[in-house]
Amino acid sequence: VRVRLDEYAVQTSSLEQLELSLPFTDRVLRPFFRGVSSFLLRRTPQQSIERLRHDLLVAGNPGNLDVSDFLGIKGIAALTLSGLTMLFLSRMIGFWGALLCAGGAALVGYIFPSFWLRSRISSRRKEITKALPDCLDLLVISVEAGLGFDGAMQKVAEKWDNPLTREFGRALAAA
């Protein structure tokens, strides 16, 4: 009986064992990512942070990113591209040439996520424009059938799943 109980008993672990039991991403990558994002967040003007927050909201909050996450992605992309450029080009064109190319690669890595976000905004606007006529038709029909405007919005949000109806749902949840 003692052997069986020992098999099921909770084994006490040291703090080091508990820490090492976490996945690599939680132990190493996530703290590094948070450090880079907090560094960039402190050095970004408040106006740019608010504009980025607005852009993320207009893009539909892709991947549930907030401003610090997005700035972290920009920083990691810049560091990764510049590091890879230095690694591959330092033997081919020399240190100073590779350093110059790495600076350009860091700039591209920092700017590319913003272009990606702009393309997400553009595609979402197109999807909303495409869904608008059908949503307006169902809104009008629902209101004419006796539903209130909130009920009609709820009906539209239940009927379809597109960016416009998700915004309707979000507006209803906020109310």
DOFI-47526 format. One line per 2 residues: number of its first residue (from 1); their letters; for each residue x, y, z of N, C-alpha, C. Coordinates in steps of 0.001 Angstrom, whole numbers, always signed. Layout:
BEGIN
NUM	a	X:Y:Z:X:Y:Z:X:Y:Z  ...
***
This chain:
BEGIN
1	vr	+838:-1181:+0:+0:+0:+0:+888:+1252:+0  +1982:+1247:+742:+2874:+2402:+823:+3485:+2699:-547
3	vr	+3862:+1689:-1300:+4463:+1870:-2619:+3447:+2497:-3566  +2217:+2019:-3507:+1171:+2574:-4359:+879:+4034:-4004
5	ld	+837:+4341:-2713:+614:+5714:-2297:+1758:+6618:-2738  +2978:+6116:-2669:+4127:+6903:-3095:+4072:+7214:-4593
7	ey	+3499:+6294:-5382:+3377:+6541:-6818:+2445:+7714:-7101  +1381:+7843:-6326:+383:+8876:-6574:+585:+10142:-5742
9	av	+1469:+10094:-4808:+1703:+11250:-3954:+2355:+12366:-4763  +2068:+13578:-4375:+2648:+14735:-5041:+4096:+14861:-4613
11	qt	+4981:+14879:-5599:+6399:+15005:-5318:+6746:+16485:-5227  +7436:+16863:-4183:+7859:+18260:-4065:+9050:+18492:-4981
13	ss	+9008:+19589:-5679:+10069:+19916:-6622:+10728:+21210:-6192  +11977:+21324:-6553:+12672:+22567:-6252:+12244:+23624:-7269
15	le	+12559:+24873:-6979:+12204:+25970:-7866:+12886:+25805:-9230  +14103:+25308:-9214:+14829:+25096:-10460:+14144:+24029:-11318
17	ql	+13683:+22945:-10702:+12989:+21897:-11445:+11672:+22415:-12011  +10954:+23222:-11230:+9708:+23796:-11729:+9961:+24737:-12901
19	el	+11021:+25522:-12806:+11348:+26449:-13873:+11762:+25713:-15135  +12533:+24640:-14979:+12968:+23877:-16139:+11847:+23052:-16753
21	sl	+10768:+22851:-16015:+9653:+22095:-16575:+8816:+22949:-17527  +8985:+24260:-17466:+8268:+25144:-18393:+8840:+25003:-19797
23	pf	+8022:+25242:-20823:+8530:+25184:-22192:+9581:+26257:-22447  +10414:+26016:-23452:+11499:+26928:-23815:+10967:+28316:-24128
25	td	+9816:+28381:-24795:+9268:+29689:-25156:+8904:+30504:-23923  +8370:+29841:-22884:+7999:+30561:-21657:+9213:+30945:-20823
27	rv	+10258:+30138:-20878:+11442:+30408:-20063:+12376:+31425:-20692  +12553:+31373:-22016:+13588:+32177:-22654:+13011:+33218:-23622
29	lr	+12208:+32759:-24556:+11767:+33657:-25621:+10803:+34733:-25139  +9834:+34356:-24334:+8846:+35343:-23884:+9474:+36454:-23034
31	pf	+10366:+36151:-22077:+11014:+37264:-21345:+11869:+38155:-22251  +12560:+37560:-23220:+13345:+38357:-24158:+12430:+39253:-24982
33	fr	+11325:+38693:-25461:+10343:+39436:-26243:+9766:+40590:-25425  +9426:+40323:-24170:+8876:+41373:-23306:+9902:+42470:-23038
35	gv	+11162:+42093:-22894:+12211:+43088:-22669:+12378:+44011:-23861  +12385:+43427:-25061:+12518:+44240:-26274:+11306:+45148:-26426
37	ss	+10110:+44601:-26192:+8906:+45419:-26363:+8836:+46539:-25326  +9241:+46275:-24093:+9209:+47347:-23085:+10260:+48416:-23399
39	fl	+11417:+48010:-23925:+12442:+48970:-24336:+11903:+49891:-25422  +11257:+49303:-26433:+10719:+50115:-27523:+9521:+50943:-27078
41	lr	+8719:+50404:-26168:+7542:+51121:-25691:+7941:+52382:-24924  +9027:+52296:-24151:+9493:+53466:-23403:+10024:+54557:-24323
43	rt	+10559:+54165:-25483:+11179:+55132:-26379:+10269:+55577:-27528  +9038:+55116:-27527:+8100:+55500:-28575:+7240:+56651:-28072
45	pq	+7074:+57693:-28868:+6238:+58825:-28445:+4784:+58398:-28220  +4124:+59062:-27303:+2745:+58711:-26942:+1808:+58830:-28138
47	qs	+2041:+59812:-28999:+1199:+59993:-30174:+1319:+58779:-31105  +2521:+58254:-31270:+2714:+57067:-32111:+2061:+55841:-31488
49	ie	+2109:+55742:-30170:+1472:+54619:-29484:-37:+54667:-29696  -621:+55855:-29578:-2069:+55982:-29783:-2449:+55687:-31229
51	rl	-1649:+56135:-32180:-1920:+55839:-33588:-1824:+54345:-33851  -817:+53700:-33271:-656:+52256:-33429:-1816:+51502:-32776
53	rh	-2264:+51972:-31620:-3422:+51352:-30958:-4659:+51452:-31849  -4840:+52619:-32457:-5968:+52812:-33367:-5835:+51906:-34600
55	dl	-4639:+51824:-35172:-4429:+50979:-36347:-4692:+49510:-36035  -4268:+49058:-34867:-4541:+47672:-34482:-6040:+47434:-34329
57	lv	-6739:+48408:-33791:-8189:+48290:-33645:-8869:+48263:-35010  -8441:+49122:-35928:-9024:+49164:-37269:-8699:+47880:-38038
59	ag	-7557:+47294:-37770:-7172:+46044:-38443:-7908:+44838:-37875  -8707:+45038:-36842:-9455:+43928:-36270:-8698:+43203:-35181
61	np	-7687:+43857:-34620:-6878:+43286:-33555:-6335:+41913:-33935  -5508:+41842:-34996:-5018:+40545:-35461:-4172:+39843:-34395
63	gn	-4502:+38613:-34126:-3758:+37821:-33149:-3866:+38336:-31735  -4869:+39128:-31433:-5036:+39742:-30109:-3784:+40492:-29669
65	ld	-3154:+41168:-30615:-1942:+41934:-30315:-2310:+43254:-29668  -1535:+43650:-28682:-1655:+45005:-28172:-421:+45781:-28641
67	vs	-324:+47020:-28246:+745:+47887:-28748:+2123:+47350:-28369  +2280:+46907:-27134:+3600:+46418:-26714:+3980:+45148:-27472
69	df	+3016:+44272:-27741:+3312:+43067:-28521:+3752:+43426:-29936  +3034:+44362:-30539:+3378:+44739:-31914:+4746:+45410:-31980
71	lg	+5039:+46276:-31016:+6372:+46892:-30983:+7452:+45840:-30733  +7133:+44840:-29921:+8077:+43745:-29705:+8337:+42968:-30980
73	ik	+7292:+42732:-31762:+7461:+42042:-33045:+8348:+42861:-33968  +8127:+44177:-33994:+8957:+45036:-34832:+10425:+44983:-34395
75	gi	+10654:+45036:-33087:+12024:+44993:-32584:+12704:+43663:-32840  +11976:+42569:-32607:+12551:+41243:-32840:+12840:+41047:-34325
77	aa	+11940:+41506:-35200:+12179:+41389:-36640:+13418:+42181:-37043  +13583:+43365:-36483:+14760:+44175:-36802:+16041:+43503:-36315
79	lt	+16022:+43005:-35080:+17209:+42332:-34545:+17529:+41052:-35315  +16511:+40293:-35637:+16728:+39022:-36339:+17281:+39263:-37731
81	ls	+16673:+40162:-38479:+17167:+40418:-39839:+18572:+41001:-39835  +18852:+41910:-38914:+20200:+42471:-38878:+21223:+41426:-38449
83	gl	+20876:+40588:-37501:+21795:+39533:-37071:+22072:+38524:-38167  +21018:+38107:-38864:+21217:+37157:-39961:+22023:+37769:-41095
85	tm	+21803:+39044:-41361:+22575:+39722:-42399:+24044:+39797:-42017  +24321:+40152:-40780:+25717:+40187:-40319:+26353:+38807:-40399
87	lf	+25609:+37800:-40017:+26133:+36431:-40006:+26499:+35970:-41407  +25620:+36221:-42373:+25852:+35692:-43713:+26755:+36570:-44578
89	ls	+26760:+37861:-44343:+27517:+38744:-45228:+28882:+39162:-44687  +29166:+38918:-43420:+30424:+39405:-42857:+31639:+38762:-43520
91	rm	+31554:+37519:-43902:+32701:+36866:-44566:+32771:+37217:-46042  +31636:+37529:-46641:+31623:+37805:-48088:+32088:+39215:-48423
93	ig	+31553:+40203:-47723:+31851:+41590:-48105:+32597:+42354:-47020  +33029:+41690:-45989:+33762:+42355:-44931:+32845:+42892:-43853
95	fw	+33465:+43263:-42745:+32693:+43673:-41571:+31907:+44950:-41821  +32552:+45985:-42380:+31888:+47276:-42525:+30764:+47218:-43556
97	ga	+30966:+46502:-44620:+29900:+46336:-45613:+28729:+45558:-45028  +29050:+44508:-44262:+27992:+43721:-43624:+27264:+44548:-42578
99	ll	+27999:+45404:-41873:+27360:+46264:-40874:+26400:+47252:-41531  +26792:+47798:-42663:+25921:+48705:-43394:+24668:+47965:-43883
101	ca	+24862:+46775:-44439:+23716:+45979:-44904:+22843:+45553:-43730  +23449:+45260:-42587:+22681:+44872:-41403:+21833:+46038:-40909
103	gg	+22353:+47244:-41005:+21557:+48421:-40644:+20349:+48565:-41551  +20562:+48348:-42848:+19442:+48385:-43786:+18445:+47269:-43503
105	aa	+18951:+46083:-43175:+18070:+44955:-42866:+17286:+45220:-41586  +17919:+45871:-40606:+17210:+46207:-39368:+16083:+47203:-39661
107	lv	+16351:+48155:-40539:+15315:+49114:-40913:+14149:+48410:-41616  +14472:+47490:-42522:+13424:+46725:-43204:+12649:+45880:-42201
109	gy	+13346:+45240:-41277:+12681:+44420:-40266:+11800:+45233:-39345  +12172:+46479:-39095:+11364:+47327:-38234:+10142:+47877:-38968
111	if	+10284:+48146:-40269:+9203:+48752:-41043:+8231:+47710:-41595  +8698:+46507:-41901:+7844:+45494:-42538:+6579:+45169:-41744
113	ps	+6613:+45006:-40405:+5352:+44752:-39692:+4329:+45870:-39860  +4773:+47099:-40024:+3837:+48205:-40259:+3172:+48066:-41621
115	fw	+3934:+47634:-42629:+3336:+47388:-43940:+2323:+46244:-43864  +2672:+45222:-43103:+1742:+44101:-42914:+453:+44592:-42263
117	lr	+585:+45443:-41237:-597:+45969:-40558:-1430:+46819:-41516  -787:+47623:-42333:-1517:+48434:-43319:-2280:+47542:-44298
119	sr	-1672:+46441:-44729:-2370:+45545:-45651:-3554:+44873:-44963  -3419:+44553:-43672:-4549:+43996:-42920:-5688:+45003:-42811
121	is	-5347:+46255:-42585:-6363:+47308:-42511:-7082:+47426:-43851  -6332:+47433:-44921:-6912:+47574:-46255:-7822:+46398:-46595
123	sr	-7376:+45188:-46322:-8205:+44021:-46641:-9451:+43977:-45760  -9342:+44405:-44516:-10510:+44411:-43634:-11519:+45457:-44088
125	rk	-11040:+46600:-44509:-11955:+47623:-45028:-12697:+47117:-46260  -11984:+46396:-47123:-12635:+45835:-48315:-13692:+44810:-47925
127	ei	-13392:+43966:-46943:-14364:+42975:-46489:-15594:+43644:-45883  -15386:+44701:-45109:-16511:+45424:-44507:-17357:+46082:-45595
129	tk	-16708:+46680:-46580:-17437:+47308:-47679:-18243:+46276:-48458  -17673:+45095:-48633:-18367:+44030:-49346:-19569:+43509:-48551
131	al	-19465:+43448:-47226:-20540:+42913:-46392:-21606:+43940:-46061  -21321:+45207:-46264:-22242:+46263:-45844:-23636:+46190:-46475
133	pd	-23783:+45986:-47782:-25144:+45965:-48341:-26042:+44871:-47741  -25514:+43663:-47599:-26317:+42580:-47029:-26682:+42866:-45574
135	cl	-25739:+43402:-44826:-26012:+43718:-43422:-27068:+44816:-43307  -26980:+45822:-44158:-27981:+46889:-44127:-29366:+46367:-44500
137	dl	-29409:+45466:-45489:-30702:+44875:-45863:-31327:+44141:-44690  -30538:+43308:-44022:-31083:+42553:-42895:-31431:+43479:-41731
139	lv	-30665:+44534:-41528:-31002:+45508:-40486:-32357:+46160:-40771  -32565:+46596:-42015:-33817:+47248:-42389:-34989:+46283:-42228
141	is	-34823:+45056:-42706:-35892:+44059:-42598:-36215:+43774:-41136  -35183:+43657:-40307:-35402:+43354:-38888:-36088:+44500:-38173
143	ve	-35709:+45724:-38491:-36340:+46879:-37850:-37789:+47006:-38317  -38020:+46785:-39610:-39393:+46854:-40121:-40271:+45750:-39545
145	ag	-39655:+44616:-39164:-40405:+43508:-38579:-40729:+43754:-37111  -40223:+44848:-36548:-40590:+45189:-35183:-39469:+45109:-34167
147	lg	-38289:+44675:-34580:-37164:+44639:-33644:-36621:+46048:-33438  -36061:+46290:-32279:-35346:+47533:-32048:-34009:+47483:-32762
149	fd	-33326:+48615:-32782:-32048:+48651:-33507:-31031:+47689:-32894  -30978:+47628:-31554:-30051:+46695:-30900:-30382:+45249:-31252
151	ga	-31667:+44921:-31252:-32082:+43568:-31611:-31757:+43244:-33053  -31914:+44233:-33930:-31579:+44021:-35337:-30080:+43803:-35508
153	mq	-29288:+44589:-34778:-27831:+44374:-34833:-27470:+42994:-34321  -28128:+42559:-33259:-27881:+41223:-32712:-28236:+40147:-33732
155	kv	-29345:+40338:-34434:-29781:+39391:-35458:-28750:+39302:-36578  -28235:+40445:-37007:-27216:+40465:-38059:-25938:+39789:-37565
157	ae	-25560:+40060:-36330:-24344:+39460:-35777:-24479:+37947:-35657  -25691:+37448:-35381:-25908:+36000:-35298:-25938:+35356:-36673
159	kw	-26417:+36088:-37671:-26630:+35532:-39005:-25322:+35271:-39747  -24387:+36204:-39688:-23149:+36094:-40458:-21930:+36230:-39554
161	dn	-20809:+35813:-40119:-19528:+35996:-39434:-18573:+36679:-40407  -18491:+37986:-40314:-17549:+38763:-41109:-17091:+39935:-40249
163	pl	-16131:+40712:-40709:-15626:+41806:-39859:-16698:+42794:-39410  -17654:+43080:-40271:-18700:+44030:-39898:-19589:+43469:-38791
165	tr	-19981:+42225:-38906:-20835:+41642:-37869:-20073:+41443:-36566  -18775:+41187:-36653:-17977:+41110:-35423:-17921:+42468:-34738
167	ef	-17851:+43533:-35534:-17899:+44879:-34955:-19258:+45166:-34343  -20321:+44700:-34979:-21651:+44835:-34385:-21687:+44139:-33028
169	gr	-21168:+42922:-32982:-21129:+42179:-31721:-20313:+42892:-30660  -19199:+43463:-31079:-18352:+44203:-30142:-19064:+45447:-29628
171	al	-19784:+46130:-30514:-20533:+47319:-30100:-21657:+46937:-29141  -22299:+45817:-29389:-23362:+45368:-28494:-22824:+44955:-27134
173	aa	-21652:+44340:-27134:-21045:+43931:-25870:-20615:+45130:-25034  -20197:+46208:-25708:-19760:+47402:-24992:-20944:+48192:-24421
175	a	-22113:+48003:-25017:-23278:+48766:-24574:-23905:+48205:-23322
***
